[in-house]
Amino acid sequence: MQYSESPVSPADIPTIRSFMSNAQIGAEVPWNWLCDRLSFTFAVSCTMHGTSEEAWASRAAIYRDERGDIASVVLTEGENRGEVFFMSGPDELSEPLLRRMFDFAVEHSSSRTDDGRRSLCLRVDPRFPDRVRLATELGFTRAEWSEPLARITIDPAEHGLAADSATAIACGLSPDGYTLIEAPDPRLKAECHSRSFGYADDPEMRSRNEAGFRKLTTMPDYAPFLDLMLIDPDGKPAAMMGFWHDPLLRMAMLEPAGTVPEHRRRGLGRVLLDAGVARLRRLGARSLWVGSDQPFYTGSGFTVVHRWDVYERVW
């Protein structure tokens, strides 16, 4: 089988998204990105890190078979840290195709280190042993850390709150003194995110992130009623949590989430989580995923069910 390689363009986003989703029909645990990561990468991560659409696309590639169908995709997250991901169907790719993907990543997806060398940080799902073997053969070293995949099952009548309470929260009730809103203005999201993650004193970064959150609302999978925020009595953002739903896979994703420091340990994250799950339950989602093993998630019912290994190379 011969495969053609073509650069990615912004117009390819819906095609890549459909490929990744269709490839995982029936999967219990995903091996490709889900729709949240593609949307957040293209809209927020690239904008926040000053990566243009053209620069991001130049570090990604699509491989098609002789029929013109997508066989695999090389993607990065737009953060200029040499991070790279291989998207595929459930079966391992042929070695010649994998080698072409590795070659592309080395040539186009790597980043520059502080001392002028090049680096790559490749995520490899251990369910694809040929990728592990080739990474080792090509000089990659397995890192001590891995990327977790955590999940909760969405049952029609179970998840923390009773179904009637969850429905009440989904309809707008919230803790005393706080107001639950949907689709907050990107300015509020940038303020909440910057205060939650410690860059509130960087006006340039905040401005870029506001632009990124504004762009996020234009992504095909963005649903305003799944974009949640709690506002404090003074009208300032206290906590935020976004949810995404893939109806084909019946999987939902959580991204992003953050709570402003002075509002932490008040149960706000759990309120947003329950409100999101109530909405997702109505949509027919059967699981909710997050790429984290932080105590908040594991303490809220998420279980780490899989990990993507990380292979690094510096040259």
Residue, then its C-alpha position, 0 to 999 in steps of 0.5 A: m500500500q502506498y501512502s501520500e503525505s500532505p500538509v494540514s490546513p485549518a480547513d482540514i480540522p473537521t476532516i481530522r476530527s471525523f477521522m479520529s472519532n470514526a476510528q474509535i467507534g466501539a472503543e472502550v478507551p480512546w487512543n486518539w485525541l477526542c474532540d475537546r483536545l483538537s478544538f482547544t489546541f487549535a483555538v486556545s493553545c495556539t493563540m495563547h502561545g503565539t502560534s499562528e494557524e500556518a505555523w501549527a499546520s506546518r508541524a502536522a501532516i495527513y497520510r492517505d491511502e491509495r483510495g484517498d482515505i485518511a490512514s493516519v495524522v501527525l499532530t502537535e498541541g501548538e505550544n512549541r514544546g516539541e509535543v507530537f501525537f500519532m492518530s490512527g485506526p485501531d490496527e497498528l500502521s505499517e512500519p514504512l508508514l510509521r517511519r515516514m511519520f517519525d521522519f516528519a515529526v523529527e523534521h517538522s514537529s520538534s522544538r528548539t531547546d534553550d541550548g540550541r538543540r532540537s527536542l521531541c516529546l512523543r506520546v505513545d499508547p502502549r497498545f501499539p508496540d511497534r511504535v514503542r519499538l521504533a521510538t526506541e530504535l530511533g533514539f527516543t527514551r521513555a520518560e519517567w512520566s506518562e499522560p493519564l486518561a481518567r474516566i467516570t461512567i455516566d449512569p442515568a441515575e447516579h453520579g454524586l448528586a441524586a438525579d433530581s438535585a443534579t437536574a436542579i443544578a443543571c437548570g441554574l441553581s448554585p451555592d449561596g452567593y454564587t451564580l451559575i452561568e452558561a457561555p461566559d464572555p471570553r473576557l471572563k474566561a480569560e480572567c478566571h483562567s489567568r487567576s487560576f493558573g497564575y498569569a494574571d499579572d501578564p496582560e499580553m498573555r491574558s489578551r492572547n488567551e481572551a482571543g483564544f477563548r473567543k475563537l474556541t466558541t467558533m469550533p464545530d463541537y463547542a456547545p454554549f450550554l456545556d461551557l459553565m462558570l460560577i460568578d461570585p457576589d461581586g460579579k467576578p469569575a470564581a470557577m470555570m469548567g467546560f465540557w464537550h460531547d461526541p455523540l458518535l462515541r457517546m463520550a464526553m470530555l472535560e476541558p478546561a477547568g480552573t478555580v480562582p485561589e480565594h474560592r478554592r475548597r468551597g466545593l465549586g469544582r464539584v458543583l460545576l462537575d455535577a452540573g456538567v454531568a447532568r447536561l451530558r446525561r441528557l445528551g446520552a453520554r455514557s462516559l466523561w474523560v479527563g487527561s489528569d490524575q489530580p486529587f480533585y478528579t480522583g476524589s470526584g469519582f474519576t478512575v485512571v484507566h489508561r496511560w499514554d507513555v511519553y518518549e523523548r529525544v534531544w539532539 
